Amino acid sequence: MIGKVKEELEKHIGKEVSIQYHLGRNKYETYQCVIKKLYNNIFLVEMKENGDLPVKSFSYTDIITKNIRIHF
């Protein structure tokens, strides 16, 4: 399962995506970002807007458990 997620993300390295992060109780944060690098357990994204954290990391299990949704 994680292998499939990694394969799909590899196709979009360097491209702009929208990530919707589930905060709980029907609350979401949405980020416009670029997928920068994939590692064994996590992947890094660079934020488009100048926020506090220019780079964020997420795990592949976040996608599987639907804590985050990525819109390509």
ABEGO torsion letter per residue (X at the ends): XAAAAAAAAAAABGBBBBBBBBAEGGBBBBBBBBBABBBAABBBBBBABBBABABBBBBAAAAAAGABBBBX
